[in-house]
């Protein structure tokens, strides 16, 4: 156990921190059982190919020196000396690159299809689920996770415990609950609904309080942002459209502008949940910093009316608004509706919760039976999303990798972040640009590019090693050999 994790364990004991279940215990032990001295000694990775995340040409026969939690030096073997006291690790034939950054995840989601029953029925387990999923991400080489909707109380606790070393997981940034999101606004309105059979009423109440955050108007939005800033969120996320029957009421551009201005006054960036051209224009007018899945417009807009105009694309570029496209979130629907047997793929479902995988199988079958056109609708929306994303890529708009990890059919263990990068390449990015979208761009999205996202002297030592060359085959990123986060080796 390193000194850092010993201190965290001591603090946890003093605070009577309690983590339930053998899996959560295993996660704590993962943090405790890293190689002795990894967090404080000098380590040199030698002989591998260096992709530093900046977009610069890869360096063969490179040396990366890690001292404590920082990068000391990185470059060619002819330009970087290996310290005499360094622990040398030969990585010849492998690639050294920055830890990846998941730009859109849901740490307490678990791939569930029945959202109301899931959140109400498992309200006591949010923390343990989140700890497990953060660990799963870290083991896949994702050293930072940007969570864009989850209960704030549990997220703050998880973030603190990752930072202290009590649990081993991806570094966590959170927005808490989405402001004014229609998807869950009416989810828990009727506690007598049959979906809640056998679930304690307090579970329904807890989920309702944790997952719904309606906004009356701009002034109310300002109040929520100020409260969230005080409670310690890392950024703000607001929905820019409404749901069925205008519930919750759609926010006007003026109200969105008030929310953005308040967030910026507190030093917080703002991202948005968008699903229509109109909502995209509204948040661009409001001055947001980023958008989640802007290319994936709603079913009602699929068709010519949902295609990005050249003028709209140029606004993303001119205003430097980051897109987190989440293409895999719709592709999984198409994939498993086309061939439900793919949900038997051992790689995809390995380690995923068995009950959630079975629920996914049942949901796919039920959805196809309920709506014979469901597959074609999903496919049409996905193809339009690819078209819009290709336009953003061609224009040079800033794009960060994100997958909506944890949403329906989108298990944390699936490795879908690599498929997202492959889609980027299919639509016009070079392999290097795709890797940058998962490293430097992700750090820029968070405003943390001075701290991590690239392998440069002085940056935090978030480093992964993979066997092979992702510039030739991006799929090698699915199997990560080594993971360092802040200089500590976890894999």
C-alpha positions in Angstrom: 0.0 0.0 0.0 1.4 3.4 -0.9 1.6 6.2 1.6 -1.1 8.0 -0.3 -3.6 5.2 0.0 -2.7 4.5 3.6 -3.5 8.1 4.4 -6.8 7.8 2.5 -7.7 4.6 4.4 -6.9 6.2 7.7 -9.1 9.1 6.9 -11.9 6.7 5.8 -11.6 4.9 9.1 -11.9 8.1 11.1 -14.9 9.2 9.1 -16.5 5.7 9.4 -16.7 5.5 5.6 -18.6 2.3 4.6 -18.4 0.6 1.2 -20.8 -2.2 0.7 -20.2 -5.5 -1.0 -17.2 -7.6 -2.0 -16.9 -5.9 -5.4 -16.5 -2.5 -3.7 -13.9 -4.0 -1.4 -12.0 -5.4 -4.4 -11.9 -1.8 -5.9 -10.4 -0.5 -2.7 -7.8 -3.2 -2.7 -7.0 -2.5 -6.3 -6.0 1.0 -5.2 -4.0 -0.4 -2.2 -2.1 -3.1 -4.2 -0.2 -1.0 -6.8 3.5 -1.8 -7.1 5.5 -0.5 -4.1 6.9 3.0 -4.6 5.1 3.6 -7.9 3.7 7.0 -6.7 7.0 8.5 -5.5 9.9 6.9 -7.4 11.1 7.6 -10.9 9.8 5.3 -13.7 11.1 5.3 -17.3 9.1 3.8 -20.1 11.7 3.1 -22.8 11.8 1.8 -26.4 8.2 2.3 -27.3 6.4 4.6 -29.8 5.2 7.9 -28.2 2.0 9.5 -29.2 2.0 12.5 -26.9 -1.6 13.7 -27.6 -0.7 17.1 -29.0 -1.2 15.9 -32.6 2.5 15.9 -33.2 4.1 13.1 -35.3 4.7 9.9 -33.3 8.2 9.3 -31.9 9.7 5.9 -32.3 12.2 4.5 -29.7 11.0 7.0 -27.2 11.6 7.6 -23.5 8.9 8.8 -21.0 10.1 9.6 -17.5 7.6 9.8 -14.7 8.6 11.3 -11.3 6.0 11.3 -8.6 2.7 12.3 -10.1 4.2 14.2 -13.0 5.8 13.8 -16.4 9.5 14.7 -16.0 10.5 14.3 -19.7 9.3 12.7 -22.9 10.8 12.4 -26.3 13.2 10.4 -28.4 15.9 8.2 -26.7 18.5 10.5 -28.2 17.0 13.6 -26.5 15.8 12.2 -23.1 18.2 10.7 -20.6 17.1 7.8 -18.4 17.8 8.7 -14.8 20.2 6.4 -13.1 17.8 5.6 -10.3 14.8 5.0 -12.5 12.7 1.9 -12.6 13.0 1.0 -16.3 10.2 -0.7 -18.1 10.9 -1.9 -21.6 7.9 -1.1 -23.9 9.5 -2.0 -27.3 6.8 -2.8 -29.9 4.2 -0.9 -27.8 2.7 2.5 -27.9 2.8 5.0 -25.0 0.1 7.7 -25.0 -1.9 9.9 -22.7 -4.7 8.3 -20.6 -8.0 8.7 -22.5 -10.7 11.1 -21.5 -14.3 9.9 -21.6 -16.2 13.1 -22.6 -19.7 12.0 -21.7 -20.4 9.2 -19.2 -23.1 8.3 -16.6 -21.2 6.6 -13.8 -24.2 5.5 -11.9 -26.1 4.3 -15.0 -25.4 0.6 -15.7 -26.7 0.0 -19.2 -30.3 -0.3 -17.9 -33.4 -0.3 -20.2 -36.0 0.3 -17.5 -34.8 3.6 -16.1 -37.6 4.3 -13.5 -37.3 0.9 -11.9 -33.5 1.0 -12.0 -33.1 4.3 -10.2 -35.9 3.8 -7.7 -34.9 0.2 -7.0 -31.2 0.7 -6.6 -31.2 4.0 -4.8 -29.1 2.5 -1.9 -26.5 1.2 -4.3 -25.6 4.4 -6.3 -22.2 4.8 -4.7 -21.1 1.2 -5.1 -22.3 1.1 -8.7 -20.4 4.3 -9.4 -17.2 3.0 -7.8 -17.3 -0.2 -9.8 -17.9 1.7 -13.1 -15.1 4.2 -12.4 -12.8 1.3 -11.8 -13.9 -0.4 -15.0 -13.2 2.7 -17.0 -9.7 3.2 -15.4 -8.8 -0.4 -16.3 -9.7 0.4 -20.0 -7.2 3.2 -20.0 -9.7 6.0 -19.3 -8.0 8.1 -16.7 -10.6 10.9 -16.6 -14.4 10.7 -16.9 -16.7 13.6 -17.5 -20.1 12.7 -16.0 -23.0 14.6 -17.5 -25.9 13.4 -15.4 -26.0 11.6 -12.1 -27.2 12.3 -8.6 -24.9 15.1 -7.3 -24.5 13.9 -3.7 -23.1 10.5 -4.7 -21.0 12.0 -7.4 -19.3 14.4 -5.1 -18.5 11.6 -2.7 -17.2 9.4 -5.5 -15.0 12.3 -6.8 -13.6 12.9 -3.3 -12.8 9.2 -2.8 -11.1 8.8 -6.1 -9.0 11.9 -5.4 -8.0 10.6 -1.9 -7.1 7.2 -3.3 -9.8 5.4 -1.3 -11.1 3.9 -4.5 -9.3 3.2 -7.7 -11.1 4.8 -10.6 -11.0 7.4 -13.4 -10.6 11.0 -12.2 -14.1 12.4 -12.0 -15.7 15.6 -13.2 -19.5 16.0 -12.6 -22.4 18.3 -13.6 -24.8 16.6 -11.2 -28.4 16.4 -12.5 -29.2 18.1 -15.8 -31.2 21.3 -15.4 -34.7 21.0 -17.0 -34.1 17.6 -18.6 -37.4 16.3 -20.0 -36.4 12.6 -20.1 -36.8 12.0 -16.4 -39.0 14.9 -15.5 -42.2 12.7 -15.4 -40.5 9.4 -14.7 -41.4 9.2 -11.1 -44.8 11.0 -11.1 -46.9 8.0 -10.4 -45.4 5.8 -7.6 -48.3 3.4 -8.0 -47.2 2.5 -11.5 -46.7 -1.2 -11.9 -43.0 -0.6 -12.8 -42.4 0.2 -9.1 -44.0 -3.1 -7.8 -41.9 -4.3 -4.9 -39.8 -1.1 -4.7 -40.0 0.8 -1.4 -41.8 4.2 -1.7 -38.7 5.9 -0.3 -36.8 4.6 -3.3 -39.2 6.3 -5.7 -38.9 9.5 -3.6 -35.2 9.4 -3.5 -34.9 8.8 -7.2 -37.3 11.7 -7.9 -35.3 14.1 -5.8 -32.0 13.0 -7.2 -32.9 12.9 -10.9 -35.3 15.8 -11.6 -34.3 19.4 -11.7 -37.0 21.5 -13.5 -36.3 25.2 -14.1 -39.1 27.8 -14.0 -37.3 30.6 -15.7 -33.9 32.4 -16.1 -33.9 33.7 -12.5 -34.7 30.3 -11.1 -31.9 28.9 -13.3 -29.5 31.4 -11.8 -30.4 30.2 -8.3 -29.8 26.6 -9.2 -26.4 27.4 -10.8 -25.3 29.4 -7.8 -26.3 26.5 -5.5 -24.6 24.0 -7.6 -21.4 26.1 -7.7 -21.5 26.3 -3.9 -21.9 22.5 -3.7 -18.9 21.9 -5.9 -20.0 20.9 -9.4 -17.3 21.0 -12.1 -19.6 22.3 -14.9 -23.3 22.9 -15.7 -25.5 21.0 -18.0 -28.9 22.3 -19.1 -31.5 20.8 -21.5 -32.2 23.2 -24.3 -35.5 21.6 -25.4 -38.7 20.3 -23.8 -40.5 17.0 -23.6 -43.9 15.7 -24.5 -46.7 18.2 -23.8 -44.0 20.8 -23.0 -43.1 19.3 -19.7 -41.0 20.8 -18.4 -41.6 24.1 -20.1 -39.0 24.8 -22.8 -36.5 27.5 -21.8 -36.3 30.5 -23.9 -32.9 31.7 -25.3 -33.0 34.6 -22.8 -33.4 32.1 -19.9 -30.6 29.9 -21.3 -28.4 33.1 -21.6 -29.0 33.9 -17.9 -28.0 30.4 -16.9 -24.8 30.6 -19.0 -23.9 34.0 -17.7 -24.4 32.9 -14.0 -22.3 29.7 -14.6 -19.5 31.7 -16.3 -19.5 34.2 -13.4 -18.7 31.2 -11.1 -16.0 29.9 -13.4 -18.1 27.0 -14.6 -18.4 25.9 -18.2 -21.8 25.1 -19.7 -22.8 22.2 -21.9 -26.3 21.4 -23.2 -28.6 18.5 -24.1 -29.7 19.2 -27.6 -32.0 17.3 -30.0 -33.1 19.7 -32.7 -31.8 22.4 -35.0 -33.8 24.9 -33.1 -32.3 24.0 -29.8 -28.8 24.1 -31.2 -29.3 27.6 -32.5 -30.8 28.6 -29.1 -27.7 27.5 -27.2 -25.3 28.9 -29.7 -27.1 32.2 -29.2 -26.9 31.8 -25.4 -23.1 31.4 -25.6 -22.6 27.8 -24.4 -19.2 26.2 -24.3 -20.2 22.7 -25.5 -23.0 20.5 -26.7 -23.8 16.8 -26.1 -24.9 14.8 -29.2 -25.8 17.8 -31.3 -25.6 15.7 -34.4 -28.2 13.2 -33.2 -31.4 15.1 -33.7 -34.8 13.8 -32.5 -36.9 11.4 -34.5 -39.2 14.3 -35.5 -36.3 16.1 -37.2 -34.8 13.2 -39.1 -34.8 14.1 -42.8 -33.7 17.2 -44.7 -34.9 19.5 -41.9 -32.4 17.9 -39.5 -29.3 18.4 -41.8 -26.8 21.0 -40.6 -26.4 23.9 -43.0 -23.0 25.3 -43.8 -23.8 28.4 -41.8 -24.7 26.4 -38.7 -21.5 24.3 -38.9 -19.5 27.5 -39.2 -21.0 28.8 -36.0 -19.5 25.8 -34.1 -16.1 26.7 -35.6 -16.3 30.5 -35.0 -17.6 30.2 -31.5 -15.3 27.3 -30.6 -18.2 25.3 -29.2 -17.1 21.7 -28.5 -19.2 18.8 -29.7 -19.4 15.5 -27.9 -21.1 13.5 -30.6 -22.0 10.2 -28.9 -22.5 8.3 -32.1 -22.3 4.9 -30.5 -25.3 5.6 -28.3 -27.5 5.4 -31.4 -25.3 2.8 -33.2 -25.9 0.3 -30.4 -29.6 0.4 -31.1 -29.1 -0.2 -34.8 -26.5 -2.9 -34.1 -28.6 -5.0 -31.7 -31.9 -4.5 -33.4 -30.4 -5.7 -36.7 -29.0 -8.8 -35.0 -30.0 -9.3 -31.3 -27.6 -12.3 -31.1 -24.8 -9.7 -31.0 -25.7 -9.2 -27.4 -24.1 -12.6 -26.8 -20.7 -11.3 -27.9 -18.4 -12.3 -25.0 -16.1 -9.3 -25.5 -19.0 -6.8 -25.4 -20.8 -8.2 -22.4 -17.8 -9.4 -20.4 -18.0 -8.3 -16.8 -21.2 -6.3 -17.6 -24.0 -6.8 -15.1 -25.8 -10.0 -16.1 -29.3 -8.7 -15.2 -28.8 -5.6 -17.2 -27.6 -7.6 -20.2 -30.7 -9.8 -20.0 -32.9 -6.7 -19.6 -31.3 -5.4 -22.8 -32.1 -8.6 -24.7 -35.7 -8.4 -23.6 -36.0 -4.6 -24.4 -34.7 -5.1 -28.0 -37.2 -7.9 -28.6 -40.1 -6.0 -27.1 -39.2 -2.8 -29.0 -39.1 -4.6 -32.3 -42.4 -6.3 -31.6 -44.1 -3.0 -30.4 -42.9 -1.0 -33.4 -41.9 -2.9 -36.6 -40.4 0.3 -37.9 -38.2 0.9 -34.9 -35.0 -0.3 -36.6 -35.5 1.9 -39.7 -36.2 4.9 -37.5 -33.0 4.3 -35.5 -31.0 3.7 -38.7 -32.3 6.9 -40.3 -31.4 9.0 -37.3 -28.0 7.4 -37.0 -27.2 8.0 -40.7 -28.2 11.6 -40.4 -26.0 11.9 -37.3 -23.0 10.6 -39.3 -23.7 13.1 -42.1 -23.8 16.0 -39.6 -20.7 14.8 -37.8 -18.8 14.5 -41.0 -19.6 18.2 -41.8 -18.3 19.3 -38.4 -15.1 17.2 -38.9 -14.5 18.6 -42.4 -14.9 22.2 -41.1 -12.4 21.6 -38.2 -14.9 22.1 -35.4 -13.6 21.0 -32.0 -14.8 17.5 -31.2 -14.1 15.5 -28.0 -14.7 11.8 -27.7 -17.6 10.7 -25.6 -20.0 7.7 -25.6 -22.8 8.3 -23.1 -21.4 5.3 -21.2 -24.0 3.6 -19.0 -27.0 4.3 -21.1 -29.3 1.6 -22.6 -27.2 -1.2 -24.2 -24.1 0.9 -23.7 -22.3 -0.9 -20.9 -19.3 0.6 -19.2 -17.3 -2.6 -19.9 -18.1 -2.6 -23.6 -15.1 -0.6 -24.9 -17.5 1.5 -27.0 -15.1 4.5 -26.7 -12.8 2.8 -29.2 -15.7 2.3 -31.6 -16.5 6.0 -31.3 -12.9 6.8 -32.4 -13.3 4.4 -35.3 -16.4 6.2 -36.4 -14.5 9.5 -36.3 -12.0 7.9 -38.7 -14.7 6.6 -41.0 -16.1 10.1 -41.2 -12.9 11.9 -42.1 -10.5 12.2 -39.1 -7.0 10.9 -39.3 -6.2 8.2 -36.7 -4.0 10.9 -35.0 -6.9 13.4 -34.9 -9.2 10.7 -33.4 -6.6 10.0 -30.6 -6.3 13.8 -30.0 -10.1 13.9 -29.6 -9.8 11.4 -26.7 -6.9 13.1 -25.1 -6.1 16.8 -25.6 -9.5 17.7 -26.8 -11.1 16.1 -23.8 -8.8 18.1 -21.5 -9.7 21.3 -23.3 -13.4 20.5 -22.9 -12.9 20.5 -19.2 -10.6 23.5 -19.2 -7.8 21.3 -17.8 -5.4 21.2 -20.7 -2.6 22.7 -18.6 -2.8 19.7 -16.2 -3.4 16.6 -18.3 -4.4 15.3 -21.8 -0.9 15.2 -23.3 2.4 13.7 -22.4 4.5 16.8 -21.8 7.0 17.7 -19.0 5.1 19.1 -16.0 1.7 17.5 -16.8 0.1 14.9 -14.6 1.4 11.5 -15.4 -1.7 10.0 -16.9 -0.2 7.4 -19.2 -1.3 4.2 -20.9 0.6 1.6 -22.8 -1.0 -0.5 -25.6 0.4 -3.4 -27.6 0.6 -2.4 -31.2 0.1 0.9 -33.2 -3.3 2.6 -32.9 -2.3 4.8 -35.9 -2.5 1.6 -38.0 -5.3 -0.1 -36.1 -7.4 1.9 -33.6 -8.8 -1.3 -32.2 -5.6 -2.0 -30.3 -6.9 0.6 -27.8 -9.4 -2.0 -26.6 -6.7 -4.0 -24.9 -4.6 -1.8 -22.6 -1.3 -3.2 -21.1 -0.5 -0.6 -18.5 -2.4 2.3 -16.9 -0.7 5.0 -14.9 -2.8 7.8 -13.3 -0.9 10.6 -11.6 2.2 8.4 -11.7 0.5 5.5 -9.9 0.4 2.3 -11.9 -3.0 0.6 -11.6 -2.6 -2.0 -14.4 
